[in-house]
Structure formats: structure tokens, C-alpha cells
């Protein structure tokens, strides 16, 4: 089993920045991909960014150049640095882990409202 615990989000003004973190525990050795997803009100959950064990990253077109995903393997933590935030980035952000058997684990989600 794998457990994911996200940091608390919070209100951010347009143009502002926020860094989310997600601490992973449990059968960490089985995880090969970590990621962040988000779900805006009335919309489906969507991919934000992923990072593999080898460090390869993938981003949604809407966040490329503004968001950066990274990981600290020594601390079993994955980060999402979000810059130049826009109101349309408002969503609940979820940490995600996928293991070598393609089973997916989710964090509890953290709210990130972007508003003036």
C-alpha cells in the first residue's frame, strides 16, 4: 500500500506563486511515476504534470512554462512549483502515484483558489 499526503494549498492572487508538496510512504520501491492532477469545479480531473523515476517530466499544455514538477527521493517527496498563476488554475490539486503494476494511488486533495 502507498500513502500520499499533500501540503495545504491556499488562496493565491493572480500572477502569484505557490509550491505544493506530497510526501509518499509505504511501498515506495514499487512506484515508477509520480504526478499531480487537478479538478476544477464542474470539470473532470485532468493531468497537470508527471515525473518518472528517471526524472523525465510531462506537462499539460496549459501549464507548460509556468509549473515545474520535481522530486526529492531522499525525502520521498514530490513538488509542484506553480508560478504566474491564473484564475483558471483554480482547482483541487491531487498528488498521484503509479506503481509498476499500473495501480494508481491518490492523495486527499488540496484546494488552490486563484483570485484577487
Secondary structure, DSSP 8 states (H G I E B T S, - for coil): -EEEEE-----B-TT--EEEEEEEEESGGGEEEEEEEEE-TTS--EEEEEEETT--EEE-GGGTTTEEEEEEGGGTEEEEEE-S--GGG-EEEEEEEEETT--EEE---EEE-B--
